[in-house]
Amino acid sequence: MIVRGFLGVELARMVNAKEAAVKPILKPLNDHTYSLLRIFASAMFMLHGSAKLFQWPPGSGGPYAITSLPGIAGIIELLTGALILVGLLTSIAAFIAAGEMAVAYFM
């Protein structure tokens, strides 16, 4: 994003100065926070998928037929969550999971 004018240049300098000051502090935590985010996101997807397919955790609806729309969503959530958790094809799995969430949002 390019911001023109004196205010934009000054704002860019302030942001760069803050980033330069914060990066050394947070750099050792990058790998750990990325792993925690990946584990948490995959757990949420897998829990939603297992609730739709296996009715676990109890009291959360389902089980739905595999050929129904919630059943297909459950399969996608369970598989993409497992792939993200393991770290296998994470970009593709996250793209598919995000697409599934976008479809659910607009329904």
Summary of the structure (lengths in Angstrom):
residues: 107
radius of gyration: 20.0
end to end distance: 32.4
largest distance: 60.6
contacts: 269
relative contact order: 0.10
helix: 78%
strand: 0%
